[in-house]
């Protein structure tokens, strides 16, 4: 007997994704599987295949989670170029709290809340100022890094440009939980993509703001919600990113992070000559990126 | 309240407007508009493009707010601050510019602002959602795949989807802005049947259309707007097309299909033989001669627009040949090549396929022909300046200046700017897809005159239109497409409305033909 899940999966695959796209997904899955086999065959040193894959988790997790965060925003037709700088602020808050020995949980929560709040603030600013997201977040790129330096200077005595994290209990999420956080983030993204109306509203906004308004939706509220949801993913990315570091350097860390997180889109553009980035298909690229 | 006409005595007023005014940046768009609407009454709102109809509709549906005046709905004074509130009150509007989200499926668009069915744990129940959407579409007589993305629908299907969505909201007041603009005759009939049912159920309607015959046949009263002012409000019994045109334009107009040219056929410009593309059209053969206007009729979805796009090199073809003058176009010939060979194409959806709405009028017009004057990649500025001035005068484009954003022009002026852009290239063959859709009567007549003049000057024109009167009034002969094939060619006395409709459904036989 076929389970409802299988039926639903089949109908969703057949209904939502074109044959062409399913072929591409199949091609990429097979291609990635072949790559993994090749890597497996070539690994001679550095531990077993399983260990190598597990070690990759902390490195890959922030980029992929930030990729999900960017995806949510790109659905709405906007962009956030300041995600790297937001992580810097979150990292600085985390660093300051750890230097003040506030306790790991407080530092983690501080990092999560800072990221989420700044992301939501970006959304609010874009909506209120009615300025294109690319302009606002390009400004945020340097602004937030400056804020991070000021925070570090205020929060720490004799701040010398970096904050050392010496207590290993502060590095627990980045070093021990990265894989789980990535898995949880991925599952959340999947559930949101397949079963959430909110994500479809984000896509609707990306398709036509005017249509959303005419059809009775509130485009401003949708945009803000998108930045909040994005902030949630980004906060997970920030937590993994900053807790795997030994030193927090506000002026140097997370440079080019936004670019790195958008690699799946560049891959898409390169491989398929398609740059229309507003489409639910994009989650798939992230899965391949994880692989 | 300056209404010269009281609400119908036999019905309770659902809507009363008293002195509604609105201006944008100091320019008055609506001045002191007042009327009322009874239960189950249909008010025809007419006027030229830019007369203020869309502004009034946007005020009623909550997209704009009025500067002054009062709106009373079901006896209470209301302020509709956003469309969501309007929908909650039972005011549903179908706007001229179709509101749909291309990246979402038909089902999602159908139920976008409503609660979606949920699974036990809170996730969206897609099966139920599609089921509900399918049911609503079927109630309207629409057979669309609810899983299909909206951007893949044709213009008519999008229009029908918008209408079906609005009708499914159980509105008390339905505002329809040019609902038949992209529909073919059977679809229009289906829509009117449905609207008549709603009228019987007591739904009041404000019906906006440039098709005056439609207005006369369907509405109870007519409200005429000109330059934002209400210049007439009278029952349909007192209305006639000449009166309506005079009220709208401020002067009487000559016939809408001004045919001045003699029938003349010059050399062959275009020959199509056995053209086919899988799933879109098959075995298409016809020719267009110089000085000839060939109409391409058929139902929406018959493959007319797809054929036009293929002729212009926008779709590759699987079989057949296209011969332009003496040259057989090969598979490498694209739209640029067609353009160089003096073929131009004006697509059906002007805002999406023809214009960059943020462009200035100057840029929008010049983009069509600047390359003709370019030397070593440089374009003399004076050339563009003079040419744009000439275009605005010749094609009677009404705008505040060169710098006006083309998106803010009325539909008629947008269409004239597109025609100016292409016609200044001095093409030999012109493909026009729905050239007067959503265009007011005066602009329509100007466009028709222009088409007539072009044919008289020896240009070949392939005219695709869902407006039967336009098809019959302008064409020298009509090719009718049905399910991707040209099934019938009608000439002379055989060119009648009935024959076109029968041929479009592949029902035209010697026994059914009406002469």
Interface residues (C-beta under 8 A of the other chain):
Chain A: X8 X11 X12 X14 X15 X16 X191 X194 X195 X196 X197 X200 X201 X203 X204 X206 X207 X208 X210 X211 X212 X213 X214 X215 X216 X217 X218 X278 X279 X280
Chain B: X61 X63 X82 X83 X84 X86 X87 X93 X95 X97 X98 X99 X100 X101 X102 X103 X104 X105 X108 X109 X112 X113 X116 X119 X122 X123 X124 X126 X127 X130 X147 X150 X151 X165
